[in-house]
Amino acid sequence: MAAEGDLSLRLHVITWNMNSRLPSEGIPESLLMLSKDPENLERCVYAIGVQEGSQVGVWSDFILGELGDPFMLVGQANIGGIHLAIFVTEDVVKDYDFDISSDMVSCGLGNIYWNKGAVGFLVKIGDAKLLFVNSHLAAQQDRVKERNQDYHRISTELFKDKAAKGAEHTIEGLADAVFWCGDFNYRIEGNRRSVDYALSKGMMDVLLSNDQLAREMQAGRCFSDYTEGGINFLPTYKFDNGTDNYDSSSKRRVPSWTDRILWKVCESGKGHASVQLWLYDAVAEMTSSDHKPVTAVFDVHYSQKVQNKSLDALLNERMKRSTLQAQPNVVAITTSEALVAEVKAVSKVLDEVQREQKAGSIQIPVPTSEPEQQESAAKVVEALARAAEAEEKEREMEAALAREALKEPIAVAVVAPSASFADLRGAVDGLFDSFEGKVFAALDLHETLHLRKAKSITDNVVRLRRHYAASREDLRHATEAMAAAEPAARAEEKEESPSPAPREDKGCQAEEDPDEAASQLYQKVSELRTELYQERRTHIQTKAKLEILNKRLAKKDGEDEGKVGSARRKSSVSSIATAKMMQNRMRKKQSAIYG
């Protein structure tokens, strides 16, 4: 019988942009933070999200092998390279009323391209409901507004089918607590030289005060009322692959904390959830990607009784959140008076840089204070001016390359009307691959301040989609009107002329509008691809569960001949039968799709 009432969980949340590479160096202990104490392996949950994932099925199996008994994979889903997998210990499923559901939202070009977006899992354990979200938001240094828009789209579209009728929907209303991880892509304001200088001096406070995500959260433009642990680790992006060196390419991207884990306790009305953060850290030893993984460990407690916490209890929680483990290689920040003064001086310089760059000038006044502070700030100003000049030249070169890329025509494959579904799908995939180069070229122009060119492309896509939607709606109304008028017209024709006139043989049907036919064909292919993707996802998850159950059944064969052993075997056989039934349903649906 499932347990009810209070619930305590140990929760691990991990986010990592894999850069389409599986880790060649293996999985270090600092990523999973797996306890060897059996008592700490009770009621344990892992939510592992990756972006730009490579072979996500192999990745999930690899993680499950690292976790070992008593963990099981209860859910995995992905949209493009954005993948989220949920692992739990067996007692979570056995001792509690357990349910899990998934959903996804696309935030790519036109909100249809899968390179950006989010995957979510709503997990019910007993009376507690936990929501896990893994997202990959808009890239580029200056696209803060687009990242905020992606956040609001995900927050209002994910699990929209579960919203109450007539009520304004947000994901926070579905759960007792939300854990949101991913490559948020928010950057540090400033250029490469200024950030390198602050890193070399250990000025973490300066960098954190210029973090875009922190500023947007404080202004209430995104992730309102969400909480993040104290950042005591170096920026997690962007590294040269296989090294611990920040980007040395011609673009020299600004080191930033793009990879984050936030959480929010929601007022569900039925109970109360409390969340305590024990660890928030980056895994520096993993070098296969240009990002470092970030991991967080929580203790989550759910009670049906709403608790009114005292001010002392809240202050104690805040104190615990600030005492987090830091990376060994992080440069320590001293509290000497000289360094504090230098931090203030450089902070002033960075603020002036941001204002002057927006105004189109790079002239920055040097703060007047002690001689040492003036000399330090003057060096920063000189470095900023040189970096700004170099970046401007790089932008001009990138813009020229992007313009040339946009001039190249897109190769469109000609598909015969009688072509198979596989040929049609291949042609559509080829068209998307060709279009991808255009998209990135347009984004490069957008990054180099050619806003009109990039905006015209996106506006054209939006206009075409609206025109197509309106045309489909008009066609539907016209079809319904013709269907409704047809019986009356036939009756009237029968009364006027009992013997119908011979029908004129036109020899062939009227020529179909090629644009409308292509639009209908594209819509049908999109629907079939989505349906097939969902069925494949269900099949993979069912197959994984079936393999786990078969292994456990074979392992337990011959053991526990008493009542307990018999009950476990009956439960396993029942689960296997359920999994096989789901496989048969998936095969029938595939047969229906492929004809």
Beta strands, then each sheet from edge to edge (+ up, - down):
strand 1: 7-17
strand 2: 44-51
strand 3: 71-79
strand 4: 82-89
strand 5: 98-106
strand 6: 117-125
strand 7: 128-136
strand 8: 177-183
strand 9: 259-265
strand 10: 272-282
strand 11: 294-303
sheet 1: 3+ 4- 2+ 1+ 11- 10+
sheet 2: 5+ 6- 7+ 8+ 9-
end
